[in-house]
Amino acid sequence: MPCSRPTMPNIRGIDGDNVVDVMKVYGGEEALGQRVVVMGGACTGVETGMHLARDFDRDVVVLGRNAEICKDAPPTHYMSVLTSDISKIENLDVRTSATVTAITPDGVVYTDAEGVEHTVPCDSVVVAVGMTPRKKEAMALYTGDTRLITIGDNRKAGNIMDLVRDAYFGASQI
């Protein structure tokens, strides 16, 4: 069982048959339709969109709610990989300042920074808006007669660099 679970925001249509969380995309790419909307402009969403467009020839629109993409990326990763690679992928469209308001069987409805509503037609929607730690499940392991150190996604969801660093410091307390 993963240490965290995908966050599913309270959006009309999020429980539709055309919606999949990002954890189920890798290895399940063939189940997605040709036109894919990825909700989430952080590294996970953008890199998933890049993967689907480049490696599986899907037409992908990434919708990020912030004014810039990949705010969670280390600077070298952002500059050397994302900014140069994104511009080379013709079937990838990244839109910022996009707030998703609804998902339908035929598309995703969002508002832009000016409050104008848009609809992106699509076959599949990938939700990549964050992860929620499984704190209760981790605490259920605590018996009271041992020391419990929560690390990684059981403490706070993060990227692999954060999680490895967290594991190192957690192990150093043993």
Salt bridges, closest charged atoms under 4 A:
ASP21 OD2 - LYS24 NZ 3.78
GLU29 OE2 - HIS51 NE2 2.75
GLU47 OE2 - HIS77 NE2 2.53
ASP55 OD2 - HIS51 ND1 2.95
ASP55 OD1 - ARG54 NE 3.36
ASP93 OD2 - ARG95 NE 2.84
ASP112 OD2 - HIS118 NE2 2.77
ASP123 OD1 - ARG35 NH2 3.03
GLU137 OE2 - ARG134 NH1 3.91
ASP162 OD1 - ARG165 NH1 3.49
ASP166 OD1 - ARG155 NH2 3.06
